[in-house]
């Protein structure tokens, strides 16, 4: 069929044409933000799941809904290479400038901007990657101590009071939160905790890989009381079917049941892969009913695309020893696997590959679903390893 009318949208954070099966999560975030703006308590929300489950799509949808309700939003994607102050500085400045321009703005928004300046100037000396805008003026003694814990608490206190004055809230949306360095994450948790204690309208909606849960608990023991960790997994079969069939139906196209069942089976109902298979099935099909044969060819094309992009970009970041470790995992199957079994597959002691395992966890390639177990953070990655390195 005509690729120009193809409705499917595989991509990093690209919203699908049908956001199926996520309504309850979206509503949970909306309720939390509404409560916080109105001075009521609500936990910060953490979306936790593997690659390809649609965490970024959900985060963006929640942000858009918050924007529509008049809530100030700040969106960042954490990085292994940037400090938290460097990430937060520019978008916080933009949000506070918007708040300062609100009609009848008082001095609290200006004070928050001054606090941001103090924190960034202090953080620049400490972290080195922080940029300070020339239009930000500091005030001695306001969030400029150089102790990031205390400075961030002072900044969030100023922001929260400014937002409350304007009868709004500020919501931080941080993706890939597992990459925030542990001591900086501890500072973020401490500042959010202080806001919660003071009932200030400032909160966090974060997203990250499964190791984020342990990462936050190690950073601050109070994390479990402050955050609501929500597992985001593959879709139920009925929701996966809706994600495929509803966009097609609007354009007069349908799926044969055997074709639909095969896509759901091969993608394991992960939202990103559903979009890949949907796109290729559409492009392959010659008729307005997509058949099992169409899906067979679509599967070949989808895997070729994934192998040359989605999987490859992660594979190329690995050292030879890390590739060998993942190959041993793949030879054992999709997983998760016991660390001892992986070491046996490599014919080495567990202790000798522990540093490799730790490096792979830090890179976001694997995670530990329970003590001693190891799983891929990227679904279907075992198949890629076998195709790339051989059986």
Phi, psi and omega in degrees: 000172187292116179295341180291339178253008181299121186274348189280150191223071174288138180168161180288105179078005179288125182293132178287162179293335178226108179274081188274145170076008184241010184300320182295321179293318180297319179292324179299318178294318181298319179296315180299315181293321178297316180296315183296318179298331183261019174077016179256158184280145173197140180286149170293148186255134178239120177266121187235129179182175181288171172298144173088004179270353177093027180298316181295320177301315179296316180301316180293321178295317179297321177296315180298319178295321178295316177304318182295336179270004179082016177273135176290134181233147175231125183240127176220156172245118182294154184222150176294340189255355183237143178284161179297318177300323179294324180289317187279332187308297184300312181291328176294318177302313181298318181294319181289327174296321176297317180295322181294334182272356178299142182306137180062033179298137178267200183275348186292323178295320177295323178295321179296320176297321178294320178296321177299318179299316179299315180296315183293321178297317179292320182289331180300319179291330185274318187254336173083335184259010185272133175253138181245125180291143183291341182271007179260121180258138181267164174227123183305129178091358181251102176058033185233023186286338186091350172271106189299323176306303185291323181292321180290324175299315180297319180295311181296325177298316179294318179295314181300319179292323178294318179294319180297321178301325181267010178057041176226193178217161172244126180245124174271127175247109184240117178267158180054043187295341180295345180275351178289128182302145193301317181291326178289323176296321177299321178295318178299315180297317180298318180292320177294322179297317179297320177298318179296319179295325181269003182054041176271142186279067176223129185213174181233135165240112185244166178215146179187178179288167184304331180293351179300326182299307179295325180299315180289323180293323177290325181292320184203125183294338181282357186302321184294336178271341184267328186249148169256106180277122184240119179285128176248115184240193175296162182283156167295155184304320182293322178289323177298319177297319178297320181300329180271313191279325185295314177297324180291320183300323179298339181251016176076024182240145178225165178253134167297144184301320180294325177294316181297315180298322181292319179298314181298321179293313185288329180271350185057023177065024173281129187306317181298316182290327175302320179293321178297311181292322178298316180301310184289325177297319178298312184292330182282322189298139177261343182237171183278002169246116181281124188258172177297323177296321176300318181292327178301312178290323179298322179298317180298315181292320181296316180294323176299317179296315180295319181296328184267358181220281187306312180280316188297321183298330177279321181298322185287348177277356189267150172278165178305319181292325177291322177296320179296321179297315180291327176296319177298320176299314182297322180296334178278347180117185185299330178089186003292163182231153174291141180301325179295323179292324178293317178298319177298319178298326178275352182061045177222172175280150179304317184297329184287337179253004179302319177296324178294316178300316180298320179295322179291325176294317180297325178281355179079021180270328180225168176212169180246099181293336174202167187303125177086355179258153180221132179225158175287139173277347181250110178302147179070007184290334178298320178295320177299316180299319179292321179290326184279319185253341180097162182277000000 
